[in-house]
Amino acid sequence: DLSAALEELANAAAIKFNITPSDAKLIYAIYVLIWAPIGEEIFYRGYLYGELKKKYGIALSAIISTFLFGIRHSVHFLFLLPNFTTIAALYWAFHAFIFGLIMVYTYEKTDTLYIPMILHFLTNLVQAGL
């Protein structure tokens, strides 16, 4: 399950970076609660989707930018090589893809990145169990 995978991810990062699992979880929490909502929305929706939309329109741009968003989320599992399961990475990528489509829709409907950033933050907050 995803919770077990995240626990294993924290343990692998702790070993790789010579820190405690608690420190790895704290760093990851900061990442998912601050960087992800702001940085990912600016890059994937504001920049990438925005630039693609100029050339390809809404639908194709949404698919391309959210596909890349999903793939980026699956790379978390590279820390778990060689013990990670491909299905877990694909599962996470699929959910990120669907979430990305929702963020594109929200961005299009509100014409601001602030709402997707807030929704992204709240989603990550709930998923982190904080």
PyMOL commands that set and color helices and strands:
alter all, ss='L'
color gray80, all
select helices_A, chain A and resi 2-17+21-56+58-80+86-110+114-128
alter helices_A, ss='H'
color red, helices_A
deselect
rebuild
show_as cartoon
